[in-house]
Amino acid sequence: MLSINTFYIYYYKKVIKQRILHTTTLIHPFDCESTGQTPSVIFMFMDGGPLGTFLWFLIFMVFIFLYPKLMLSQLIMKLEQSALKMEALSVKARMLIRKKTGNKSKEIDAKIKDFQDFIAIEPSSLDPFGIVRKIDQLTRNVESRFTEFVKEIAGKKSKTDMQRINYGLRAAIGVNTIAKIVRHYVEMAKKYKNLQIALILQMQLPMIEKIAQSEFKGTEAFINGWPVGDSIGPMVAASMMSKGKEIAEDVVCDETTAYGRKLFILKASGPEPHLGRIDEAIEKIIKRNRVAKVITIDAAGKLEGEKTGSVAEGVGFAMGGGAEREIIENILLPKKIPLDSIVVKVGQEEAIIPMKMEIKNALPKVVEAIKNSIKRTKRKGAIIVVGVGNSCGIGNDKKSLKEVEKTIKMLEKRRKKEEMKKKRKWF
């Protein structure tokens, strides 16, 4: 049985053939306007004659060879635009740092540009024994190198401004690295005319662009001293502190009593950006006091579908992977000190951009989780509460949080305006 489409094609071909055969007037094959008839040449293709078959085959072969080249050229054009956007972000990040130094000379701009290519070579791990010490030493060397460079370009600035420039440089290096990697693969696709490389890069590009944007926003946040998503740990710690005193390198501590327990509350020194040597602070406290438990609060990466600012509880020392966590675990675990962790879920890019209101609103829930963890503790002794994360924009006591709330509200209004502008551009 013929399908409806096949029937219509058969019917129209038959009718048109009859019209062409019975016409007495000589009509040009493409003279459609005067006769209202479909050009007869088109039906040479539909009739499947030798000329039509040959032409269809020729078009098919041309498309086989040309289509991949057309697709590659179109992809490279789009990838080139993305690479240029990311390179422009890298330049903007550099301009923010230069502006903060207060020196607009070309010499300073050239120095910052060169420093954006800064590298830290991973130590050899052929013999894994002692690798933690190697990484720790490398981390300390990186810190000192950044401090030296900031003094070189902004030696006249205050300590707070110099520390902001320090962390702004780190985020700017991130933007520049992403831009260079994207440029590398674009040039590879051009050089070898490789469609596969172009396709792989195109598929990853939306995520790469988001990460690059977040690094740029992180540069802006550090330069201006705004709290970022990763600052939630220090923010929770500050909400429980009356007055923090320095106990270790870039770490403050407040000794207090709550819920019938002696508490040592630790966080990186603020409001300038710091991560601090939490390991040194914990080691000092444990040497002088009997410790029943350590509670850590940190921002943690969320899965897509999870709400930003949702809170999860667990066990272990909540801190990004690295030598410092290994050192802390080596201090705590031989003494069999229980480790509780409370994490606030943030997206990959939300950790470094200015803090969202959803993350700030998780604070009461985290404090309640700390309270419950303290109440569950059966061992005798003090409890250490550690607010892990970057202290950018977060002071060292609960009074400073009023100013933090104002800043977050201002940033939230700004973010909403930017989103509205994007929506208008899209329409």
C-alpha positions as a LaTeX table, in Angstrom:
\begin{tabular}{lrrr}
\hline
Residue & $x$ (\AA) & $y$ (\AA) & $z$ (\AA) \\
\hline
Met1 & 0.00 & 0.00 & 0.00 \\
Leu2 & 1.37 & 3.42 & $-0.96$ \\
Ser3 & 1.81 & 6.03 & 1.77 \\
Ile4 & $-0.02$ & 9.36 & 1.42 \\
Asn5 & 3.23 & 11.23 & 0.57 \\
Thr6 & 4.16 & 8.67 & $-2.10$ \\
Phe7 & 0.66 & 8.91 & $-3.57$ \\
Tyr8 & 0.83 & 12.72 & $-3.82$ \\
Ile9 & 4.27 & 12.63 & $-5.50$ \\
Tyr10 & 3.04 & 10.01 & $-7.98$ \\
Tyr11 & $-0.17$ & 11.97 & $-8.68$ \\
Tyr12 & 1.53 & 15.34 & $-9.26$ \\
Lys13 & 4.24 & 13.85 & $-11.47$ \\
Lys14 & 1.58 & 12.17 & $-13.63$ \\
Val15 & $-0.54$ & 15.34 & $-13.95$ \\
Ile16 & 2.48 & 17.52 & $-14.80$ \\
Lys17 & 3.68 & 15.00 & $-17.42$ \\
Gln18 & 0.26 & 15.11 & $-19.11$ \\
Arg19 & 0.27 & 18.92 & $-19.13$ \\
Ile20 & 3.75 & 19.04 & $-20.66$ \\
Leu21 & 2.89 & 16.41 & $-23.32$ \\
His22 & $-0.44$ & 18.01 & $-24.35$ \\
Thr23 & 0.78 & 21.64 & $-24.48$ \\
Thr24 & 1.17 & 23.09 & $-27.97$ \\
Thr25 & 2.99 & 26.28 & $-26.99$ \\
Leu26 & 6.78 & 26.20 & $-26.80$ \\
Ile27 & 7.61 & 27.24 & $-23.23$ \\
His28 & 11.02 & 27.94 & $-21.77$ \\
Pro29 & 11.77 & 25.36 & $-19.01$ \\
Phe30 & 12.23 & 28.12 & $-16.39$ \\
Asp31 & 9.36 & 30.43 & $-17.54$ \\
Cys32 & 7.16 & 29.94 & $-14.47$ \\
Glu33 & 5.66 & 33.44 & $-14.18$ \\
Ser34 & 3.84 & 33.43 & $-17.52$ \\
Thr35 & 2.43 & 29.92 & $-17.30$ \\
Gly36 & 2.09 & 29.28 & $-13.57$ \\
Gln37 & 3.69 & 25.84 & $-14.16$ \\
Thr38 & 6.57 & 24.30 & $-12.17$ \\
Pro39 & 9.86 & 24.31 & $-14.15$ \\
Ser40 & 10.28 & 21.07 & $-16.06$ \\
Val41 & 14.03 & 20.91 & $-15.27$ \\
Ile42 & 13.25 & 20.43 & $-11.56$ \\
Phe43 & 11.24 & 17.33 & $-12.40$ \\
Met44 & 14.20 & 15.90 & $-14.30$ \\
Phe45 & 15.66 & 15.36 & $-10.82$ \\
Met46 & 12.38 & 13.94 & $-9.47$ \\
Asp47 & 11.94 & 11.57 & $-12.44$ \\
Gly48 & 15.26 & 9.94 & $-11.60$ \\
Gly49 & 16.62 & 10.24 & $-15.16$ \\
Pro50 & 20.35 & 9.78 & $-15.89$ \\
Leu51 & 21.10 & 13.54 & $-15.74$ \\
Gly52 & 19.20 & 13.98 & $-12.45$ \\
Thr53 & 20.90 & 10.96 & $-10.90$ \\
Phe54 & 24.32 & 12.25 & $-11.93$ \\
Leu55 & 23.66 & 15.76 & $-10.54$ \\
Trp56 & 22.35 & 14.41 & $-7.22$ \\
Phe57 & 25.40 & 12.17 & $-6.92$ \\
Leu58 & 27.71 & 15.11 & $-7.73$ \\
Ile59 & 26.05 & 17.37 & $-5.06$ \\
Phe60 & 26.25 & 14.52 & $-2.54$ \\
Met61 & 29.99 & 14.00 & $-3.17$ \\
Val62 & 30.70 & 17.73 & $-2.96$ \\
Phe63 & 28.95 & 17.91 & 0.42 \\
Ile64 & 30.90 & 14.91 & 1.72 \\
Phe65 & 34.20 & 16.72 & 1.12 \\
Leu66 & 33.12 & 20.30 & 1.86 \\
Tyr67 & 30.89 & 19.86 & 4.92 \\
Pro68 & 33.68 & 18.97 & 7.43 \\
Lys69 & 35.71 & 21.98 & 6.23 \\
Leu70 & 32.70 & 24.29 & 6.49 \\
Met71 & 31.94 & 22.95 & 9.97 \\
Leu72 & 35.58 & 23.35 & 11.09 \\
Ser73 & 35.80 & 26.94 & 9.83 \\
Gln74 & 32.54 & 27.83 & 11.59 \\
Leu75 & 33.70 & 26.21 & 14.84 \\
Ile76 & 37.10 & 27.93 & 14.73 \\
Met77 & 35.39 & 31.29 & 14.18 \\
Lys78 & 33.26 & 30.78 & 17.34 \\
Leu79 & 36.21 & 29.46 & 19.35 \\
Glu80 & 38.33 & 32.42 & 18.26 \\
Gln81 & 35.65 & 34.80 & 19.60 \\
Ser82 & 35.61 & 32.96 & 22.96 \\
Ala83 & 39.42 & 33.02 & 23.17 \\
Leu84 & 39.43 & 36.78 & 22.53 \\
Lys85 & 36.77 & 37.31 & 25.24 \\
Met86 & 38.85 & 35.41 & 27.80 \\
Glu87 & 42.01 & 37.28 & 26.82 \\
Ala88 & 40.07 & 40.53 & 27.30 \\
Leu89 & 39.04 & 39.32 & 30.80 \\
Ser90 & 42.71 & 38.68 & 31.59 \\
Val91 & 43.57 & 42.25 & 30.54 \\
Lys92 & 40.68 & 43.65 & 32.65 \\
Ala93 & 41.90 & 41.70 & 35.69 \\
Arg94 & 45.37 & 43.16 & 35.17 \\
Met95 & 43.90 & 46.67 & 34.93 \\
Leu96 & 42.06 & 46.20 & 38.25 \\
Ile97 & 45.32 & 45.27 & 39.99 \\
Arg98 & 47.24 & 48.13 & 38.40 \\
Lys99 & 44.53 & 50.59 & 39.46 \\
Lys100 & 44.72 & 49.29 & 43.05 \\
Thr101 & 48.49 & 49.82 & 43.16 \\
Gly102 & 47.94 & 53.51 & 42.35 \\
Asn103 & 50.68 & 53.38 & 39.72 \\
Lys104 & 49.47 & 53.63 & 36.11 \\
Ser105 & 52.89 & 53.42 & 34.46 \\
Lys106 & 53.56 & 51.03 & 31.60 \\
Glu107 & 56.41 & 49.50 & 33.59 \\
Ile108 & 54.05 & 48.32 & 36.35 \\
Asp109 & 51.61 & 47.00 & 33.74 \\
Ala110 & 54.42 & 45.00 & 32.12 \\
Lys111 & 55.51 & 43.58 & 35.51 \\
Ile112 & 51.97 & 42.46 & 36.36 \\
Lys113 & 51.57 & 40.94 & 32.89 \\
Asp114 & 54.79 & 38.96 & 33.34 \\
Phe115 & 53.74 & 37.83 & 36.81 \\
Gln116 & 50.45 & 36.48 & 35.41 \\
Asp117 & 52.60 & 33.69 & 33.91 \\
Phe118 & 53.82 & 32.69 & 37.39 \\
Ile119 & 54.24 & 28.92 & 37.84 \\
Ala120 & 54.79 & 26.61 & 40.81 \\
Ile121 & 56.48 & 23.36 & 39.79 \\
Glu122 & 55.11 & 20.29 & 41.55 \\
Pro123 & 57.78 & 18.51 & 43.62 \\
Ser124 & 58.99 & 15.05 & 42.62 \\
Ser125 & 56.93 & 12.20 & 44.07 \\
Leu126 & 58.91 & 9.21 & 42.73 \\
Asp127 & 59.68 & 8.47 & 46.36 \\
Pro128 & 56.41 & 9.43 & 48.13 \\
Phe129 & 58.11 & 9.59 & 51.55 \\
Gly130 & 58.33 & 13.23 & 52.61 \\
Ile131 & 56.08 & 14.53 & 49.78 \\
Val132 & 53.86 & 16.40 & 52.31 \\
Arg133 & 56.86 & 18.37 & 53.61 \\
Lys134 & 57.90 & 19.16 & 50.06 \\
Ile135 & 54.44 & 20.48 & 49.16 \\
Asp136 & 54.25 & 22.46 & 52.41 \\
Gln137 & 57.64 & 24.05 & 51.70 \\
Leu138 & 56.58 & 24.84 & 48.13 \\
Thr139 & 53.38 & 26.50 & 49.44 \\
Arg140 & 55.39 & 28.67 & 51.83 \\
Asn141 & 57.76 & 29.64 & 48.99 \\
Val142 & 54.79 & 30.67 & 46.83 \\
Glu143 & 53.39 & 32.81 & 49.67 \\
Ser144 & 56.73 & 34.59 & 50.18 \\
Arg145 & 57.18 & 35.15 & 46.42 \\
Phe146 & 53.75 & 36.79 & 46.14 \\
Thr147 & 54.46 & 38.99 & 49.15 \\
Glu148 & 57.79 & 40.12 & 47.65 \\
Phe149 & 56.19 & 40.98 & 44.30 \\
Val150 & 53.35 & 42.97 & 45.90 \\
Lys151 & 55.90 & 44.99 & 47.90 \\
Glu152 & 57.74 & 45.65 & 44.65 \\
Ile153 & 54.70 & 47.07 & 42.81 \\
Ala154 & 52.73 & 48.55 & 45.74 \\
Gly155 & 55.20 & 49.06 & 48.60 \\
Lys156 & 53.66 & 52.37 & 49.63 \\
Lys157 & 50.17 & 50.93 & 50.14 \\
Ser158 & 48.72 & 49.87 & 53.52 \\
Lys159 & 49.03 & 46.28 & 54.75 \\
Thr160 & 45.33 & 45.67 & 54.01 \\
Asp161 & 45.59 & 46.96 & 50.43 \\
Met162 & 48.76 & 44.95 & 49.81 \\
Gln163 & 47.04 & 41.77 & 50.97 \\
Arg164 & 44.06 & 42.51 & 48.69 \\
Ile165 & 46.42 & 42.97 & 45.75 \\
Asn166 & 48.15 & 39.71 & 46.72 \\
Tyr167 & 44.97 & 37.63 & 46.43 \\
Gly168 & 43.72 & 39.64 & 43.45 \\
Leu169 & 46.90 & 38.57 & 41.64 \\
Arg170 & 46.13 & 34.90 & 42.35 \\
Ala171 & 42.69 & 35.17 & 40.76 \\
Ala172 & 44.14 & 37.16 & 37.82 \\
Ile173 & 46.66 & 34.36 & 37.24 \\
Gly174 & 43.70 & 31.95 & 37.10 \\
Val175 & 41.97 & 34.05 & 34.40 \\
Asn176 & 45.19 & 34.29 & 32.38 \\
Thr177 & 45.87 & 30.54 & 32.63 \\
Ile178 & 42.37 & 29.68 & 31.34 \\
Ala179 & 42.74 & 32.17 & 28.47 \\
Lys180 & 46.11 & 30.63 & 27.50 \\
Ile181 & 44.76 & 27.07 & 27.56 \\
Val182 & 41.78 & 27.98 & 25.36 \\
Arg183 & 44.09 & 29.85 & 22.96 \\
His184 & 46.39 & 26.81 & 22.84 \\
Tyr185 & 43.61 & 24.48 & 21.68 \\
Val186 & 42.21 & 27.01 & 19.20 \\
Glu187 & 45.65 & 27.31 & 17.58 \\
Met188 & 46.01 & 23.50 & 17.63 \\
Ala189 & 42.70 & 23.12 & 15.78 \\
Lys190 & 43.81 & 25.75 & 13.25 \\
Lys191 & 47.28 & 24.31 & 12.76 \\
Tyr192 & 46.26 & 20.69 & 12.21 \\
Lys193 & 42.77 & 21.44 & 10.87 \\
Asn194 & 41.50 & 18.96 & 13.44 \\
Leu195 & 37.72 & 18.90 & 13.76 \\
Gln196 & 37.81 & 16.61 & 16.82 \\
Ile197 & 39.89 & 19.08 & 18.90 \\
Ala198 & 37.54 & 21.91 & 17.93 \\
Leu199 & 34.45 & 19.84 & 18.85 \\
Ile200 & 35.86 & 18.78 & 22.24 \\
Leu201 & 36.74 & 22.39 & 23.08 \\
Gln202 & 33.32 & 23.64 & 21.93 \\
Met203 & 31.54 & 21.09 & 24.15 \\
Gln204 & 33.54 & 22.20 & 27.21 \\
Leu205 & 33.43 & 25.92 & 26.42 \\
Pro206 & 30.27 & 26.90 & 28.39 \\
Met207 & 31.83 & 25.54 & 31.62 \\
Ile208 & 35.25 & 27.03 & 30.84 \\
Glu209 & 33.72 & 30.47 & 30.20 \\
Lys210 & 31.83 & 30.34 & 33.52 \\
Ile211 & 34.99 & 29.46 & 35.42 \\
Ala212 & 36.90 & 32.28 & 33.69 \\
Gln213 & 34.13 & 34.75 & 34.56 \\
Ser214 & 34.15 & 33.59 & 38.19 \\
Glu215 & 37.95 & 34.05 & 38.40 \\
Phe216 & 37.56 & 37.59 & 37.07 \\
Lys217 & 34.79 & 38.36 & 39.58 \\
Gly218 & 37.03 & 36.87 & 42.26 \\
Thr219 & 39.77 & 39.33 & 41.27 \\
Glu220 & 37.28 & 42.17 & 41.65 \\
Ala221 & 36.08 & 40.83 & 45.03 \\
Phe222 & 39.60 & 40.47 & 46.47 \\
Ile223 & 40.68 & 43.90 & 45.22 \\
Asn224 & 37.64 & 45.54 & 46.85 \\
Gly225 & 37.70 & 43.42 & 50.01 \\
Trp226 & 34.27 & 41.85 & 49.44 \\
Pro227 & 33.39 & 38.51 & 51.09 \\
Val228 & 33.38 & 35.56 & 48.66 \\
Gly229 & 31.50 & 32.24 & 48.77 \\
Asp230 & 34.47 & 30.54 & 50.43 \\
Ser231 & 34.28 & 33.09 & 53.30 \\
Ile232 & 31.29 & 31.36 & 54.92 \\
Gly233 & 33.54 & 29.36 & 57.30 \\
Pro234 & 35.31 & 32.44 & 58.74 \\
Met235 & 31.95 & 34.24 & 58.81 \\
Val236 & 30.41 & 31.54 & 61.05 \\
Ala237 & 33.49 & 31.62 & 63.30 \\
Ala238 & 33.34 & 35.44 & 63.55 \\
Ser239 & 29.66 & 35.25 & 64.60 \\
Met240 & 30.80 & 33.29 & 67.69 \\
Met241 & 33.80 & 35.49 & 68.58 \\
Ser242 & 33.94 & 38.45 & 70.95 \\
Lys243 & 37.50 & 39.44 & 70.12 \\
Gly244 & 40.02 & 37.39 & 68.16 \\
Lys245 & 43.71 & 37.41 & 69.07 \\
Glu246 & 46.49 & 36.19 & 66.78 \\
Ile247 & 47.65 & 32.71 & 67.76 \\
Ala248 & 49.56 & 31.63 & 64.63 \\
Glu249 & 50.54 & 32.99 & 61.21 \\
Asp250 & 47.46 & 34.88 & 59.91 \\
Val251 & 45.14 & 32.99 & 62.32 \\
Val252 & 43.10 & 34.49 & 65.19 \\
Cys253 & 41.60 & 32.66 & 68.14 \\
Asp254 & 38.90 & 33.50 & 70.68 \\
Glu255 & 38.62 & 31.48 & 73.90 \\
Thr256 & 35.05 & 31.37 & 75.22 \\
Thr257 & 32.52 & 29.19 & 77.04 \\
Ala258 & 29.24 & 28.01 & 75.51 \\
Tyr259 & 26.79 & 25.17 & 76.14 \\
Gly260 & 28.81 & 24.13 & 79.18 \\
Arg261 & 32.03 & 23.69 & 77.20 \\
Lys262 & 35.26 & 25.60 & 76.80 \\
Leu263 & 35.59 & 26.59 & 73.13 \\
Phe264 & 38.57 & 27.67 & 71.06 \\
Ile265 & 37.23 & 29.41 & 67.94 \\
Leu266 & 39.71 & 29.75 & 65.06 \\
Lys267 & 39.59 & 31.58 & 61.75 \\
Ala268 & 41.96 & 33.23 & 59.30 \\
Ser269 & 42.74 & 36.82 & 60.22 \\
Gly270 & 40.48 & 39.39 & 58.54 \\
Pro271 & 39.04 & 41.48 & 57.02 \\
Glu272 & 41.92 & 41.35 & 54.53 \\
Pro273 & 42.14 & 38.08 & 52.50 \\
His274 & 43.97 & 35.30 & 54.36 \\
Leu275 & 43.85 & 31.52 & 54.61 \\
Gly276 & 46.19 & 31.28 & 57.61 \\
Arg277 & 48.18 & 28.40 & 59.07 \\
Ile278 & 45.37 & 26.57 & 60.87 \\
Asp279 & 47.71 & 23.59 & 61.48 \\
Glu280 & 50.05 & 25.70 & 63.62 \\
Ala281 & 47.15 & 27.10 & 65.66 \\
Ile282 & 45.66 & 23.65 & 66.36 \\
Glu283 & 49.05 & 22.24 & 67.34 \\
Lys284 & 49.55 & 25.07 & 69.89 \\
Ile285 & 46.11 & 24.53 & 71.46 \\
Ile286 & 46.50 & 20.73 & 71.71 \\
Lys287 & 49.87 & 21.06 & 73.44 \\
Arg288 & 48.36 & 23.24 & 76.19 \\
Asn289 & 44.82 & 21.80 & 76.52 \\
Arg290 & 42.89 & 18.56 & 76.61 \\
Val291 & 40.73 & 18.54 & 73.48 \\
Ala292 & 37.51 & 16.50 & 73.23 \\
Lys293 & 36.53 & 17.32 & 69.63 \\
Val294 & 37.36 & 19.45 & 66.60 \\
Ile295 & 34.48 & 20.93 & 64.55 \\
Thr296 & 35.22 & 22.39 & 61.12 \\
Ile297 & 33.00 & 24.61 & 58.97 \\
Asp298 & 33.77 & 25.12 & 55.30 \\
Ala299 & 32.23 & 25.74 & 51.88 \\
Ala300 & 31.91 & 22.56 & 49.80 \\
Gly301 & 31.20 & 22.00 & 46.12 \\
Lys302 & 27.57 & 21.19 & 45.40 \\
Leu303 & 26.13 & 18.91 & 42.75 \\
Glu304 & 23.90 & 20.38 & 40.05 \\
Gly305 & 20.36 & 20.25 & 41.40 \\
Glu306 & 21.41 & 20.95 & 44.99 \\
Lys307 & 20.47 & 24.32 & 46.43 \\
Thr308 & 23.16 & 26.91 & 47.02 \\
Gly309 & 23.47 & 27.47 & 50.76 \\
Ser310 & 22.17 & 24.05 & 51.82 \\
Val311 & 23.94 & 22.61 & 54.87 \\
Ala312 & 25.33 & 19.08 & 55.30 \\
Glu313 & 26.94 & 17.43 & 58.35 \\
Gly314 & 29.51 & 14.67 & 58.53 \\
Val315 & 32.83 & 13.60 & 59.98 \\
Gly316 & 36.43 & 14.39 & 59.05 \\
Phe317 & 38.43 & 17.59 & 58.72 \\
Ala318 & 36.64 & 19.83 & 56.19 \\
Met319 & 39.41 & 21.56 & 54.23 \\
Gly320 & 40.51 & 21.61 & 50.63 \\
Gly321 & 43.04 & 18.96 & 49.71 \\
Gly322 & 46.67 & 19.82 & 50.31 \\
Ala323 & 49.61 & 19.49 & 52.67 \\
Glu324 & 47.99 & 21.50 & 55.48 \\
Arg325 & 45.09 & 19.06 & 55.95 \\
Glu326 & 47.53 & 16.14 & 55.96 \\
Ile327 & 49.59 & 17.85 & 58.68 \\
Ile328 & 46.48 & 18.56 & 60.79 \\
Glu329 & 45.24 & 14.96 & 60.48 \\
Asn330 & 48.66 & 13.68 & 61.53 \\
Ile331 & 48.39 & 15.86 & 64.67 \\
Leu332 & 44.81 & 14.88 & 65.57 \\
Leu333 & 44.37 & 11.24 & 64.60 \\
Pro334 & 47.13 & 9.71 & 66.83 \\
Lys335 & 45.27 & 11.27 & 69.81 \\
Lys336 & 41.98 & 9.78 & 68.51 \\
Ile337 & 40.24 & 13.16 & 68.67 \\
Pro338 & 36.79 & 13.02 & 66.98 \\
Leu339 & 36.39 & 15.25 & 63.92 \\
Asp340 & 32.99 & 16.71 & 63.01 \\
Ser341 & 32.45 & 18.66 & 59.79 \\
Ile342 & 29.68 & 21.03 & 58.71 \\
Val343 & 29.68 & 22.20 & 55.11 \\
Val344 & 27.70 & 24.82 & 53.17 \\
Lys345 & 27.07 & 23.83 & 49.56 \\
Val346 & 28.26 & 26.25 & 46.88 \\
Gly347 & 28.75 & 25.89 & 43.13 \\
Gln348 & 32.18 & 25.58 & 41.56 \\
Glu349 & 32.15 & 29.20 & 40.43 \\
Glu350 & 30.26 & 30.48 & 43.52 \\
Ala351 & 33.20 & 29.76 & 45.85 \\
Ile352 & 35.31 & 32.61 & 44.46 \\
Ile353 & 32.72 & 35.18 & 43.34 \\
Pro354 & 31.20 & 37.71 & 45.81 \\
Met355 & 29.09 & 35.92 & 48.42 \\
Lys356 & 25.47 & 35.30 & 47.47 \\
Met357 & 22.62 & 35.97 & 49.89 \\
Glu358 & 21.70 & 32.25 & 49.89 \\
Ile359 & 25.14 & 31.39 & 51.30 \\
Lys360 & 24.98 & 34.11 & 53.97 \\
Asn361 & 21.49 & 32.93 & 55.00 \\
Ala362 & 22.91 & 29.50 & 55.89 \\
Leu363 & 24.68 & 31.01 & 58.95 \\
Pro364 & 21.90 & 30.37 & 61.57 \\
Lys365 & 21.54 & 26.75 & 60.45 \\
Val366 & 25.30 & 26.18 & 60.72 \\
Val367 & 25.40 & 27.69 & 64.23 \\
Glu368 & 22.57 & 25.34 & 65.25 \\
Ala369 & 24.51 & 22.38 & 63.81 \\
Ile370 & 27.59 & 23.42 & 65.86 \\
Lys371 & 25.41 & 23.61 & 68.99 \\
Asn372 & 24.09 & 20.06 & 68.37 \\
Ser373 & 27.60 & 18.74 & 67.73 \\
Ile374 & 28.83 & 20.22 & 71.04 \\
Lys375 & 25.90 & 18.67 & 72.91 \\
Arg376 & 26.68 & 15.24 & 71.42 \\
Thr377 & 30.26 & 15.34 & 72.72 \\
Lys378 & 30.78 & 12.81 & 75.53 \\
Arg379 & 34.52 & 13.14 & 76.13 \\
Lys380 & 35.79 & 15.64 & 78.65 \\
Gly381 & 37.84 & 18.58 & 77.44 \\
Ala382 & 37.71 & 21.69 & 75.29 \\
Ile383 & 36.28 & 21.86 & 71.76 \\
Ile384 & 38.02 & 23.54 & 68.84 \\
Val385 & 35.71 & 25.22 & 66.28 \\
Val386 & 37.49 & 26.09 & 63.02 \\
Gly387 & 36.01 & 28.40 & 60.36 \\
Val388 & 37.93 & 27.17 & 57.31 \\
Gly389 & 38.20 & 29.36 & 54.23 \\
Asn390 & 39.22 & 32.76 & 52.92 \\
Ser391 & 38.68 & 35.60 & 55.40 \\
Cys392 & 38.25 & 38.27 & 52.70 \\
Gly393 & 35.81 & 40.91 & 53.97 \\
Ile394 & 35.21 & 39.13 & 57.30 \\
Gly395 & 36.40 & 40.77 & 60.53 \\
Asn396 & 37.55 & 39.03 & 63.70 \\
Asp397 & 34.40 & 39.46 & 65.85 \\
Lys398 & 30.61 & 39.39 & 65.63 \\
Lys399 & 30.37 & 43.22 & 65.53 \\
Ser400 & 32.07 & 43.29 & 62.12 \\
Leu401 & 29.26 & 41.19 & 60.59 \\
Lys402 & 26.88 & 44.18 & 60.44 \\
Glu403 & 29.10 & 45.78 & 57.82 \\
Val404 & 29.41 & 42.42 & 56.04 \\
Glu405 & 25.60 & 42.13 & 55.77 \\
Lys406 & 25.40 & 45.61 & 54.20 \\
Thr407 & 28.06 & 44.66 & 51.65 \\
Ile408 & 26.30 & 41.40 & 50.74 \\
Lys409 & 22.96 & 43.22 & 50.27 \\
Met410 & 24.69 & 45.77 & 48.01 \\
Leu411 & 26.30 & 42.96 & 45.99 \\
Glu412 & 22.96 & 41.14 & 45.72 \\
Lys413 & 21.26 & 44.24 & 44.25 \\
Arg414 & 24.14 & 44.63 & 41.82 \\
Arg415 & 23.89 & 40.97 & 40.77 \\
Lys416 & 20.14 & 41.26 & 40.13 \\
Lys417 & 20.67 & 44.34 & 37.95 \\
Glu418 & 23.29 & 42.46 & 35.89 \\
Glu419 & 20.90 & 39.52 & 35.45 \\
Met420 & 18.13 & 41.87 & 34.27 \\
Lys421 & 20.49 & 43.45 & 31.73 \\
Lys422 & 21.41 & 39.98 & 30.39 \\
Lys423 & 17.73 & 39.08 & 30.02 \\
Arg424 & 17.02 & 42.31 & 28.11 \\
Lys425 & 19.98 & 41.67 & 25.79 \\
Trp426 & 18.73 & 38.14 & 25.14 \\
Phe427 & 15.25 & 39.37 & 24.19 \\
\hline
\end{tabular}
